[in-house]
Amino acid sequence: MKDDIQISKRLNNKVDKFIMNLSSSLSEDKQTVKDFQDEMKANFTISLLELLKAEHSEDEAFNIAVARFGDVHQLQRDLTGVFSVRNKVSRSAFIVAIISLLLALVCFGAHKKISEYRYISVPNDLLSETKAKVNKGISMNEGTLDKLLEKYKNRFEFIALYKRENNTKVLKNIYPSNFDMDRFREVTEVEQNYLTIYCNTPEEEQYDVVIGFQPIYIPFDEISVGIGLLITYWISFGIWATTKTHYSNRFNLGWGILFFIFNILGYGLFVLDDKCKSLQTGLNTINS
């Protein structure tokens, strides 16, 4: 049995052609395909050397090695299936990460606007026409109030002015003047969807400005939902980065921990490290 067996250039080219044919149906990025081809060639070369040491001819060794790997067409189908499943996992994790991140940003961005509807506040122009005037002892202008109620019709239904007399509230005016009184009693006595603004005139008279509003029910807390989506993004991105590096044969536990702790920053460090190693390998090849 020979110990100094070398693979001829002809056989090496034959192996390269076989591996190229085997990987021709893979729709992966160039680096992934190259990594797969390198690994295949390393395994194939080991098998060939063993056969050549057993005194098989190069053609015999090649045919036996190919037979060990199995039918070429079946191998292509198997490889395509494996890469397809891997791609689905990686693609799904990436899509979930992106969608979760975008929705989280929407939730955080909409927080201020949603809060305006969740917590009823009286606009300044409405306060100026009600509280400010009553406190100065000036009568509220019906026409102006009607216009303001029309402006804010999706939020406010009516404005009522009560005067406190002998510890009782006496209804003086309601705006608009044609507002349905049954609806008025429903809002103030049953639903209790109203705000009360306490006023004192210069003559020490006490008034209550009651503003009926339309409650808006928002069945979720956008901040909590945003945090949940952000966590989903964080985990999904970690899965995507781990899957991508694992199948490119450049993964280790340290990188995995980095991905899940520092997320995109960790993956950025991995990419930078990979670029540096590729550059170093290229320089070593040139120097040799």
C-alpha positions in Angstrom: 0.0 0.0 0.0 1.4 3.4 -1.0 1.7 6.3 1.5 2.7 9.2 -0.9 -0.3 9.1 -3.1 -1.1 12.3 -5.1 -4.2 13.1 -7.1 -3.4 14.0 -10.7 -4.5 17.2 -12.3 -6.8 15.2 -14.6 -8.5 13.5 -11.6 -8.7 16.8 -9.7 -10.5 18.4 -12.7 -12.8 15.5 -12.9 -13.7 15.9 -9.2 -14.3 19.7 -9.7 -16.6 19.0 -12.6 -18.6 16.4 -10.6 -19.0 18.8 -7.7 -19.9 21.7 -9.9 -22.6 19.6 -11.6 -23.8 18.4 -8.2 -24.2 22.0 -6.9 -25.5 23.5 -10.2 -29.1 23.4 -9.0 -28.5 25.3 -5.7 -29.9 28.8 -5.7 -27.8 30.0 -2.8 -25.5 33.0 -2.5 -22.0 32.5 -3.9 -20.3 32.2 -0.6 -22.7 29.5 0.6 -22.3 27.5 -2.6 -18.5 27.8 -2.4 -18.4 26.6 1.2 -20.5 23.6 0.2 -18.3 22.9 -2.8 -15.1 23.1 -0.6 -16.6 20.8 2.0 -17.7 18.3 -0.7 -14.3 18.3 -2.3 -12.5 17.8 1.0 -14.7 14.7 1.7 -14.4 13.4 -1.9 -10.6 13.8 -1.8 -10.3 11.8 1.4 -12.3 9.0 -0.1 -10.2 9.1 -3.3 -6.9 9.0 -1.4 -8.1 5.9 0.5 -9.1 4.1 -2.7 -5.9 5.1 -4.4 -3.9 3.7 -1.5 -5.8 0.5 -1.9 -4.2 0.4 -5.4 -7.3 1.3 -7.4 -6.8 3.2 -10.6 -7.9 6.8 -10.7 -10.9 6.0 -12.8 -11.9 3.1 -10.5 -11.4 5.2 -7.5 -13.5 8.0 -8.9 -16.3 5.7 -9.9 -16.3 4.0 -6.5 -16.3 7.4 -4.7 -19.2 8.6 -6.8 -21.1 5.4 -6.1 -20.5 5.9 -2.3 -22.1 9.4 -2.6 -25.1 7.9 -4.5 -27.1 8.8 -7.6 -26.2 12.2 -8.8 -29.7 13.2 -9.7 -31.0 12.0 -6.3 -28.3 13.9 -4.6 -29.2 17.0 -6.4 -32.9 16.6 -5.3 -31.9 15.9 -1.7 -29.6 18.9 -1.6 -32.2 21.2 -3.1 -34.7 19.9 -0.5 -32.3 20.5 2.4 -31.4 24.0 1.2 -35.0 24.7 0.6 -36.0 23.9 4.1 -33.1 25.8 5.5 -34.0 28.8 3.4 -37.6 28.7 4.6 -36.6 28.7 8.2 -34.1 31.5 7.6 -36.4 33.5 5.4 -39.4 33.1 7.8 -37.3 34.3 10.8 -36.1 37.3 8.8 -39.6 38.3 7.6 -41.0 37.9 11.2 -38.1 40.1 12.5 -38.6 42.9 9.9 -42.4 42.9 10.3 -42.2 42.9 14.1 -39.7 45.7 14.1 -41.8 47.8 11.8 -45.0 47.2 13.8 -43.1 48.0 17.1 -42.0 51.3 15.6 -45.5 52.1 14.5 -46.8 51.4 18.1 -44.2 53.6 19.7 -44.7 56.3 17.0 -48.5 56.3 17.4 -48.4 56.4 21.3 -48.8 60.2 21.5 -51.7 60.3 19.0 -53.5 57.4 20.7 -53.0 58.9 24.1 -54.8 62.0 22.9 -57.9 59.9 22.2 -57.5 57.7 25.3 -57.2 60.6 27.7 -59.7 63.3 27.0 -58.4 66.8 27.2 -60.2 70.1 26.3 -58.6 72.0 23.4 -57.3 75.5 24.2 -59.8 77.3 21.9 -62.7 75.5 23.7 -61.2 76.4 27.1 -60.9 80.1 26.0 -64.6 80.2 25.0 -65.8 78.5 28.2 -63.6 78.6 31.3 -61.8 81.8 30.5 -64.9 83.8 29.8 -66.9 82.5 32.8 -64.0 83.3 35.1 -64.1 86.8 33.7 -67.8 87.1 34.1 -68.4 87.2 30.4 -71.2 85.3 28.7 -70.2 82.4 26.4 -71.0 83.1 22.7 -73.5 80.5 21.4 -72.4 80.9 17.8 -68.8 80.4 18.6 -69.6 77.4 20.8 -71.7 75.8 18.0 -68.8 76.2 15.6 -66.3 74.7 18.1 -68.6 71.7 18.8 -68.9 71.2 15.0 -65.1 71.3 14.8 -64.7 68.7 17.5 -67.9 66.7 16.8 -66.0 63.4 16.8 -64.9 64.0 20.4 -67.4 66.3 22.2 -71.3 66.2 22.1 -72.4 69.2 24.1 -71.5 71.9 26.6 -73.7 72.7 29.5 -73.4 75.6 32.0 -74.6 75.1 35.6 -74.8 77.7 38.3 -74.3 76.6 41.9 -77.0 78.0 44.1 -77.5 76.9 47.7 -75.3 73.8 47.2 -77.4 72.7 44.2 -76.6 72.8 40.5 -79.0 74.7 38.3 -78.8 74.2 34.5 -78.6 77.6 32.9 -77.7 76.8 29.2 -76.9 73.9 27.0 -75.0 74.1 23.6 -76.1 73.5 21.0 -79.5 74.7 22.1 -81.3 72.0 20.2 -79.4 69.2 21.8 -81.5 66.1 22.6 -82.3 66.3 26.3 -82.9 62.5 26.6 -79.4 62.0 25.2 -78.1 64.7 27.6 -79.5 62.9 30.6 -78.2 59.6 29.3 -74.6 61.0 29.1 -74.7 62.8 32.4 -76.7 60.3 34.5 -76.1 56.9 33.0 -72.9 56.9 31.0 -71.3 59.7 33.0 -69.0 60.6 30.0 -68.4 64.2 30.8 -65.8 66.6 32.1 -66.5 69.3 34.7 -64.7 72.6 34.7 -65.1 74.6 37.9 -65.3 78.4 37.5 -65.6 81.4 39.7 -66.7 84.8 38.4 -65.2 88.1 39.8 -68.5 88.4 41.7 -67.7 85.1 43.5 -70.4 83.3 41.7 -69.7 79.6 41.1 -70.3 77.9 37.8 -69.7 74.4 36.4 -69.0 74.0 32.7 -69.9 70.4 31.8 -68.6 69.0 28.5 -70.0 65.7 27.3 -67.6 63.6 25.3 -67.7 60.5 23.2 -65.4 57.8 24.7 -63.1 55.9 22.4 -62.3 52.4 23.4 -58.8 51.3 22.6 -58.5 47.6 23.5 -54.8 47.5 23.9 -51.8 49.3 25.4 -49.6 50.3 22.4 -46.5 50.5 24.5 -46.9 47.0 25.9 -47.7 45.7 22.4 -44.6 47.6 21.0 -42.4 46.0 23.6 -43.7 42.5 22.9 -43.1 43.1 19.1 -39.6 44.4 19.9 -38.9 41.2 21.8 -40.2 39.1 18.9 -38.0 41.0 16.5 -34.9 40.5 18.8 -35.5 36.7 19.0 -36.3 36.3 15.3 -33.3 38.3 14.3 -31.1 36.1 16.6 -32.6 33.0 15.0 -32.0 34.3 11.5 -28.4 35.3 12.2 -27.7 32.0 13.9 -29.2 30.0 11.1 -27.4 32.0 8.4 -24.0 31.6 10.1 -24.5 27.9 11.1 -25.2 26.8 7.5 -22.2 28.8 6.2 -19.9 26.7 8.6 -18.8 29.9 10.4 -20.9 29.6 13.5 -19.8 29.0 17.1 -21.5 29.4 20.5 -19.8 32.8 21.0 -21.3 34.3 17.9 -24.7 32.8 18.9 -24.6 34.5 22.3 -23.5 37.8 20.7 -26.4 37.7 18.2 -29.0 37.3 20.9 -27.5 39.8 23.3 -26.4 42.6 20.9 -28.6 41.7 17.9 -27.8 43.5 14.7 -24.6 45.0 16.3 -23.4 41.4 17.0 -24.2 40.3 13.4 -22.3 43.4 12.2 -19.2 42.3 14.1 -19.5 38.9 12.6 -19.7 40.3 9.1 -16.7 42.5 9.8 -14.7 39.6 11.2 -15.6 37.4 8.3 -14.5 40.1 5.8 -11.2 40.5 7.7 -10.6 36.7 7.6 -11.4 36.5 3.9 -9.0 39.4 3.2 -6.3 37.7 5.3 -6.8 34.5 3.4 -6.5 36.3 0.1 -3.3 38.0 1.2 -1.8 34.7 2.3 -2.7 33.1 -1.0 -1.0 36.0 -2.9 2.1 35.8 -0.6 2.4 32.1 -1.1 
